[in-house]
Amino acid sequence: MAKDPVCGMEAKEGKITSKYKCKTYSFCSSTCKWAFDSNPKQFVK
Ligand SMILES: [Zn+2]
C-alpha cells in the first residue's frame, strides 16, 4: 500500500496515480489526485 500524500490515508498502489518530479504518487480517490495535480508543491516536501 502507498500513502496518499493529500489526505494521509492508505491508497491502493497503481490505481489512481500521478507523476511529479519523477516520482509516482498514489491516491485514494480522484478528488485527492485532482487536489495534488492542481498544487503538488503543497503536498510534496
Ligand atoms: Zn486521499
N, CA, C, O and the ligand as a Tripos MOL2 file, in Angstrom:
@<TRIPOS>MOLECULE
protein
  181   179    46     0     0
PROTEIN
NO_CHARGES

@<TRIPOS>ATOM
      1 N           0.8400   -1.2020    0.0000 N.3       1 MET1
      2 CA          0.0000    0.0000    0.0000 C.3       1 MET1
      3 C           0.8720    1.2480    0.0000 C.2       1 MET1
      4 O           1.9380    1.2780    0.6160 O.2       1 MET1
      5 N           0.4190    2.2420   -0.6770 N.am      2 ALA2
      6 CA          1.1200    3.5190   -0.7070 C.3       2 ALA2
      7 C           0.3280    4.5280    0.1160 C.2       2 ALA2
      8 O          -0.8590    4.3490    0.3900 O.2       2 ALA2
      9 N           1.0200    5.5850    0.4970 N.am      3 LYS3
     10 CA          0.3370    6.6000    1.2850 C.3       3 LYS3
     11 C          -0.1150    7.7440    0.3940 C.2       3 LYS3
     12 O           0.6670    8.2980   -0.3790 O.2       3 LYS3
     13 N          -1.3650    8.0790    0.5120 N.am      4 ASP4
     14 CA         -1.9240    9.2140   -0.2130 C.3       4 ASP4
     15 C          -1.3360   10.5000    0.3780 C.2       4 ASP4
     16 O          -1.5710   10.8000    1.5490 O.2       4 ASP4
     17 N          -0.5700   11.2650   -0.4190 N.am      5 PRO5
     18 CA          0.0720   12.4600    0.1360 C.3       5 PRO5
     19 C          -0.9110   13.5870    0.4550 C.2       5 PRO5
     20 O          -0.5590   14.5290    1.1650 O.2       5 PRO5
     21 N          -2.1150   13.5020   -0.0510 N.am      6 VAL6
     22 CA         -3.0910   14.5690    0.1670 C.3       6 VAL6
     23 C          -3.8100   14.3980    1.5040 C.2       6 VAL6
     24 O          -3.8080   15.3070    2.3340 O.2       6 VAL6
     25 N          -4.4140   13.2470    1.7080 N.am      7 CYS7
     26 CA         -5.2040   13.0540    2.9300 C.3       7 CYS7
     27 C          -4.5010   12.1670    3.9480 C.2       7 CYS7
     28 O          -4.9630   12.0540    5.0830 O.2       7 CYS7
     29 N          -3.3860   11.5330    3.5630 N.am      8 GLY8
     30 CA         -2.6440   10.7040    4.5030 C.3       8 GLY8
     31 C          -3.1710    9.3000    4.6660 C.2       8 GLY8
     32 O          -2.6380    8.5260    5.4610 O.2       8 GLY8
     33 N          -4.2150    8.9550    3.9240 N.am      9 MET9
     34 CA         -4.7860    7.6170    4.0220 C.3       9 MET9
     35 C          -4.0060    6.6300    3.1610 C.2       9 MET9
     36 O          -3.2290    7.0240    2.2920 O.2       9 MET9
     37 N          -4.2230    5.3550    3.4140 N.am     10 GLU10
     38 CA         -3.6180    4.3260    2.5850 C.3      10 GLU10
     39 C          -4.2950    4.3510    1.2140 C.2      10 GLU10
     40 O          -5.5200    4.4180    1.1130 O.2      10 GLU10
     41 N          -3.4830    4.2980    0.1730 N.am     11 ALA11
     42 CA         -4.0270    4.3200   -1.1770 C.3      11 ALA11
     43 C          -3.5880    3.0690   -1.9120 C.2      11 ALA11
     44 O          -2.4590    2.6090   -1.7440 O.2      11 ALA11
     45 N          -4.4630    2.5260   -2.7130 N.am     12 LYS12
     46 CA         -4.1300    1.3280   -3.4610 C.3      12 LYS12
     47 C          -3.1470    1.7040   -4.5690 C.2      12 LYS12
     48 O          -3.4290    2.5560   -5.4120 O.2      12 LYS12
     49 N          -1.9900    1.0480   -4.5430 N.am     13 GLU13
     50 CA         -0.9390    1.3880   -5.4960 C.3      13 GLU13
     51 C          -1.3480    1.0540   -6.9250 C.2      13 GLU13
     52 O          -1.9250   -0.0020   -7.1840 O.2      13 GLU13
     53 N          -1.0480    1.9550   -7.8400 N.am     14 GLY14
     54 CA         -1.3000    1.6960   -9.2390 C.3      14 GLY14
     55 C          -2.7060    1.9540   -9.7120 C.2      14 GLY14
     56 O          -2.9960    1.7970  -10.8980 O.2      14 GLY14
     57 N          -3.5940    2.3480   -8.8060 N.am     15 LYS15
     58 CA         -4.9790    2.5640   -9.2080 C.3      15 LYS15
     59 C          -5.1740    3.9990   -9.6980 C.2      15 LYS15
     60 O          -5.4220    4.2280  -10.8820 O.2      15 LYS15
     61 N          -5.0620    4.9490   -8.7960 N.am     16 ILE16
     62 CA         -5.1370    6.3630   -9.1890 C.3      16 ILE16
     63 C          -3.7800    6.9670   -8.8630 C.2      16 ILE16
     64 O          -3.4220    7.1180   -7.6940 O.2      16 ILE16
     65 N          -3.0320    7.3110   -9.8960 N.am     17 THR17
     66 CA         -1.6750    7.7870   -9.6750 C.3      17 THR17
     67 C          -1.4030    9.0870  -10.4140 C.2      17 THR17
     68 O          -2.1040    9.4560  -11.3560 O.2      17 THR17
     69 N          -0.3680    9.7620   -9.9590 N.am     18 SER18
     70 CA          0.0880   10.9800  -10.6100 C.3      18 SER18
     71 C           1.5960   11.0310  -10.5050 C.2      18 SER18
     72 O           2.1720   10.6190   -9.4980 O.2      18 SER18
     73 N           2.2320   11.5340  -11.5420 N.am     19 LYS19
     74 CA          3.6910   11.6360  -11.5220 C.3      19 LYS19
     75 C           4.1020   13.0720  -11.2520 C.2      19 LYS19
     76 O           3.5530   14.0190  -11.8150 O.2      19 LYS19
     77 N           5.0800   13.2000  -10.3770 N.am     20 TYR20
     78 CA          5.6080   14.5230  -10.0670 C.3      20 TYR20
     79 C           7.0840   14.3790   -9.7490 C.2      20 TYR20
     80 O           7.4660   13.5900   -8.8840 O.2      20 TYR20
     81 N           7.9150   15.1430  -10.4480 N.am     21 LYS21
     82 CA          9.3580   15.0860  -10.2710 C.3      21 LYS21
     83 C           9.8870   13.6460  -10.2650 C.2      21 LYS21
     84 O          10.6230   13.2460   -9.3630 O.2      21 LYS21
     85 N           9.5000   12.8850  -11.2800 N.am     22 CYS22
     86 CA          9.9750   11.5150  -11.4980 C.3      22 CYS22
     87 C           9.5000   10.5260  -10.4380 C.2      22 CYS22
     88 O           9.9450    9.3780  -10.4420 O.2      22 CYS22
     89 N           8.6220   10.9260   -9.5440 N.am     23 LYS23
     90 CA          8.0870   10.0010   -8.5530 C.3      23 LYS23
     91 C           6.6120    9.7950   -8.8280 C.2      23 LYS23
     92 O           5.9120   10.7110   -9.2600 O.2      23 LYS23
     93 N           6.1440    8.5720   -8.5690 N.am     24 THR24
     94 CA          4.7330    8.2850   -8.7560 C.3      24 THR24
     95 C           4.0350    8.2710   -7.4020 C.2      24 THR24
     96 O           4.4840    7.6190   -6.4600 O.2      24 THR24
     97 N           2.9570    8.9860   -7.3260 N.am     25 TYR25
     98 CA          2.1750    9.0520   -6.0950 C.3      25 TYR25
     99 C           0.8270    8.3920   -6.3210 C.2      25 TYR25
    100 O           0.2400    8.4940   -7.3980 O.2      25 TYR25
    101 N           0.3480    7.7110   -5.2860 N.am     26 SER26
    102 CA         -0.9440    7.0380   -5.3730 C.3      26 SER26
    103 C          -1.9680    7.7640   -4.5090 C.2      26 SER26
    104 O          -1.6350    8.3540   -3.4810 O.2      26 SER26
    105 N          -3.2140    7.7050   -4.9510 N.am     27 PHE27
    106 CA         -4.2750    8.4260   -4.2480 C.3      27 PHE27
    107 C          -5.4620    7.5260   -3.9700 C.2      27 PHE27
    108 O          -5.7060    6.5510   -4.6810 O.2      27 PHE27
    109 N          -6.2040    7.8750   -2.9070 N.am     28 CYS28
    110 CA         -7.3630    7.0720   -2.5250 C.3      28 CYS28
    111 C          -8.5480    7.3650   -3.4320 C.2      28 CYS28
    112 O          -9.4270    6.5220   -3.6040 O.2      28 CYS28
    113 N          -8.5710    8.5650   -4.0130 N.am     29 SER29
    114 CA         -9.7060    8.9310   -4.8580 C.3      29 SER29
    115 C          -9.2690    9.9490   -5.8990 C.2      29 SER29
    116 O          -8.1980   10.5470   -5.7900 O.2      29 SER29
    117 N         -10.1040   10.1360   -6.9030 N.am     30 SER30
    118 CA         -9.7830   11.1070   -7.9440 C.3      30 SER30
    119 C          -9.8150   12.5190   -7.3830 C.2      30 SER30
    120 O          -9.1780   13.4170   -7.9340 O.2      30 SER30
    121 N         -10.5420   12.7260   -6.3050 N.am     31 THR31
    122 CA        -10.5850   14.0510   -5.6700 C.3      31 THR31
    123 C          -9.2090   14.4150   -5.1310 C.2      31 THR31
    124 O          -8.7480   15.5450   -5.2950 O.2      31 THR31
    125 N          -8.5520   13.4440   -4.4830 N.am     32 CYS32
    126 CA         -7.2140   13.6820   -3.9480 C.3      32 CYS32
    127 C          -6.2090   13.8760   -5.0850 C.2      32 CYS32
    128 O          -5.3180   14.7210   -4.9920 O.2      32 CYS32
    129 N          -6.3510   13.1070   -6.1370 N.am     33 LYS33
    130 CA         -5.4570   13.2660   -7.2810 C.3      33 LYS33
    131 C          -5.6200   14.6600   -7.8770 C.2      33 LYS33
    132 O          -4.6340   15.3060   -8.2300 O.2      33 LYS33
    133 N          -6.8390   15.1140   -7.9870 N.am     34 TRP34
    134 CA         -7.1120   16.4370   -8.5370 C.3      34 TRP34
    135 C          -6.4700   17.5180   -7.6540 C.2      34 TRP34
    136 O          -5.8700   18.4630   -8.1660 O.2      34 TRP34
    137 N          -6.5980   17.3780   -6.3470 N.am     35 ALA35
    138 CA         -6.0110   18.3490   -5.4190 C.3      35 ALA35
    139 C          -4.4920   18.3720   -5.5620 C.2      35 ALA35
    140 O          -3.8710   19.4350   -5.5420 O.2      35 ALA35
    141 N          -3.9000   17.1780   -5.7090 N.am     36 PHE36
    142 CA         -2.4470   17.0820   -5.8670 C.3      36 PHE36
    143 C          -2.0010   17.6990   -7.1820 C.2      36 PHE36
    144 O          -1.0420   18.4710   -7.2210 O.2      36 PHE36
    145 N          -2.6960   17.3600   -8.2510 N.am     37 ASP37
    146 CA         -2.3180   17.8510   -9.5770 C.3      37 ASP37
    147 C          -2.4130   19.3740   -9.6680 C.2      37 ASP37
    148 O          -1.6310   20.0010  -10.3830 O.2      37 ASP37
    149 N          -3.3560   19.9660   -8.9560 N.am     38 SER38
    150 CA         -3.5170   21.4110   -9.0620 C.3      38 SER38
    151 C          -2.4690   22.1650   -8.2580 C.2      38 SER38
    152 O          -2.1930   23.3300   -8.5450 O.2      38 SER38
    153 N          -1.8790   21.5140   -7.2470 N.am     39 ASN39
    154 CA         -0.8240   22.1750   -6.4800 C.3      39 ASN39
    155 C           0.0820   21.1550   -5.7870 C.2      39 ASN39
    156 O           0.0410   21.0170   -4.5650 O.2      39 ASN39
    157 N           0.9060   20.4350   -6.5710 N.am     40 PRO40
    158 CA          1.7250   19.3620   -5.9820 C.3      40 PRO40
    159 C           2.7100   19.8540   -4.9210 C.2      40 PRO40
    160 O           3.0440   19.1150   -3.9950 O.2      40 PRO40
    161 N           3.1680   21.0840   -5.0520 N.am     41 LYS41
    162 CA          4.1590   21.6070   -4.0970 C.3      41 LYS41
    163 C           3.6200   21.6570   -2.6790 C.2      41 LYS41
    164 O           4.3790   21.6040   -1.7110 O.2      41 LYS41
    165 N           2.3150   21.7600   -2.5680 N.am     42 GLN42
    166 CA          1.6860   21.8330   -1.2500 C.3      42 GLN42
    167 C           1.7970   20.5040   -0.5060 C.2      42 GLN42
    168 O           1.7830   20.4770    0.7250 O.2      42 GLN42
    169 N           1.9060   19.4020   -1.2510 N.am     43 PHE43
    170 CA          1.8740   18.0840   -0.6270 C.3      43 PHE43
    171 C           3.2070   17.3680   -0.6170 C.2      43 PHE43
    172 O           3.3990   16.4240    0.1500 O.2      43 PHE43
    173 N           4.1430   17.8080   -1.4700 N.am     44 VAL44
    174 CA          5.4570   17.1680   -1.5350 C.3      44 VAL44
    175 C           6.4850   18.1080   -0.9540 C.2      44 VAL44
    176 O           6.5770   19.2750   -1.3340 O.2      44 VAL44
    177 N           7.2560   17.5760   -0.0230 N.am     45 LYS45
    178 CA          8.2740   18.4300    0.6030 C.3      45 LYS45
    179 C           9.6670   17.9140    0.2940 C.2      45 LYS45
    180 O          10.6550   18.5020    0.7350 O.2      45 LYS45
    181 ZN         -6.9100   10.6730   -0.3150 Zn       46 ZN46
@<TRIPOS>BOND
     1     1     2 1
     2     2     3 1
     3     3     4 2
     4     3     5 am
     5     5     6 1
     6     6     7 1
     7     7     8 2
     8     7     9 am
     9     9    10 1
    10    10    11 1
    11    11    12 2
    12    11    13 am
    13    13    14 1
    14    14    15 1
    15    15    16 2
    16    15    17 am
    17    17    18 1
    18    18    19 1
    19    19    20 2
    20    19    21 am
    21    21    22 1
    22    22    23 1
    23    23    24 2
    24    23    25 am
    25    25    26 1
    26    26    27 1
    27    27    28 2
    28    27    29 am
    29    29    30 1
    30    30    31 1
    31    31    32 2
    32    31    33 am
    33    33    34 1
    34    34    35 1
    35    35    36 2
    36    35    37 am
    37    37    38 1
    38    38    39 1
    39    39    40 2
    40    39    41 am
    41    41    42 1
    42    42    43 1
    43    43    44 2
    44    43    45 am
    45    45    46 1
    46    46    47 1
    47    47    48 2
    48    47    49 am
    49    49    50 1
    50    50    51 1
    51    51    52 2
    52    51    53 am
    53    53    54 1
    54    54    55 1
    55    55    56 2
    56    55    57 am
    57    57    58 1
    58    58    59 1
    59    59    60 2
    60    59    61 am
    61    61    62 1
    62    62    63 1
    63    63    64 2
    64    63    65 am
    65    65    66 1
    66    66    67 1
    67    67    68 2
    68    67    69 am
    69    69    70 1
    70    70    71 1
    71    71    72 2
    72    71    73 am
    73    73    74 1
    74    74    75 1
    75    75    76 2
    76    75    77 am
    77    77    78 1
    78    78    79 1
    79    79    80 2
    80    79    81 am
    81    81    82 1
    82    82    83 1
    83    83    84 2
    84    83    85 am
    85    85    86 1
    86    86    87 1
    87    87    88 2
    88    87    89 am
    89    89    90 1
    90    90    91 1
    91    91    92 2
    92    91    93 am
    93    93    94 1
    94    94    95 1
    95    95    96 2
    96    95    97 am
    97    97    98 1
    98    98    99 1
    99    99   100 2
   100    99   101 am
   101   101   102 1
   102   102   103 1
   103   103   104 2
   104   103   105 am
   105   105   106 1
   106   106   107 1
   107   107   108 2
   108   107   109 am
   109   109   110 1
   110   110   111 1
   111   111   112 2
   112   111   113 am
   113   113   114 1
   114   114   115 1
   115   115   116 2
   116   115   117 am
   117   117   118 1
   118   118   119 1
   119   119   120 2
   120   119   121 am
   121   121   122 1
   122   122   123 1
   123   123   124 2
   124   123   125 am
   125   125   126 1
   126   126   127 1
   127   127   128 2
   128   127   129 am
   129   129   130 1
   130   130   131 1
   131   131   132 2
   132   131   133 am
   133   133   134 1
   134   134   135 1
   135   135   136 2
   136   135   137 am
   137   137   138 1
   138   138   139 1
   139   139   140 2
   140   139   141 am
   141   141   142 1
   142   142   143 1
   143   143   144 2
   144   143   145 am
   145   145   146 1
   146   146   147 1
   147   147   148 2
   148   147   149 am
   149   149   150 1
   150   150   151 1
   151   151   152 2
   152   151   153 am
   153   153   154 1
   154   154   155 1
   155   155   156 2
   156   155   157 am
   157   157   158 1
   158   158   159 1
   159   159   160 2
   160   159   161 am
   161   161   162 1
   162   162   163 1
   163   163   164 2
   164   163   165 am
   165   165   166 1
   166   166   167 1
   167   167   168 2
   168   167   169 am
   169   169   170 1
   170   170   171 1
   171   171   172 2
   172   171   173 am
   173   173   174 1
   174   174   175 1
   175   175   176 2
   176   175   177 am
   177   177   178 1
   178   178   179 1
   179   179   180 2
@<TRIPOS>SUBSTRUCTURE
     1 MET1         2 RESIDUE 1 A MET
     2 ALA2         6 RESIDUE 1 A ALA
     3 LYS3        10 RESIDUE 1 A LYS
     4 ASP4        14 RESIDUE 1 A ASP
     5 PRO5        18 RESIDUE 1 A PRO
     6 VAL6        22 RESIDUE 1 A VAL
     7 CYS7        26 RESIDUE 1 A CYS
     8 GLY8        30 RESIDUE 1 A GLY
     9 MET9        34 RESIDUE 1 A MET
    10 GLU10       38 RESIDUE 1 A GLU
    11 ALA11       42 RESIDUE 1 A ALA
    12 LYS12       46 RESIDUE 1 A LYS
    13 GLU13       50 RESIDUE 1 A GLU
    14 GLY14       54 RESIDUE 1 A GLY
    15 LYS15       58 RESIDUE 1 A LYS
    16 ILE16       62 RESIDUE 1 A ILE
    17 THR17       66 RESIDUE 1 A THR
    18 SER18       70 RESIDUE 1 A SER
    19 LYS19       74 RESIDUE 1 A LYS
    20 TYR20       78 RESIDUE 1 A TYR
    21 LYS21       82 RESIDUE 1 A LYS
    22 CYS22       86 RESIDUE 1 A CYS
    23 LYS23       90 RESIDUE 1 A LYS
    24 THR24       94 RESIDUE 1 A THR
    25 TYR25       98 RESIDUE 1 A TYR
    26 SER26      102 RESIDUE 1 A SER
    27 PHE27      106 RESIDUE 1 A PHE
    28 CYS28      110 RESIDUE 1 A CYS
    29 SER29      114 RESIDUE 1 A SER
    30 SER30      118 RESIDUE 1 A SER
    31 THR31      122 RESIDUE 1 A THR
    32 CYS32      126 RESIDUE 1 A CYS
    33 LYS33      130 RESIDUE 1 A LYS
    34 TRP34      134 RESIDUE 1 A TRP
    35 ALA35      138 RESIDUE 1 A ALA
    36 PHE36      142 RESIDUE 1 A PHE
    37 ASP37      146 RESIDUE 1 A ASP
    38 SER38      150 RESIDUE 1 A SER
    39 ASN39      154 RESIDUE 1 A ASN
    40 PRO40      158 RESIDUE 1 A PRO
    41 LYS41      162 RESIDUE 1 A LYS
    42 GLN42      166 RESIDUE 1 A GLN
    43 PHE43      170 RESIDUE 1 A PHE
    44 VAL44      174 RESIDUE 1 A VAL
    45 LYS45      178 RESIDUE 1 A LYS
    46 ZN46       181 GROUP 0 **** ****
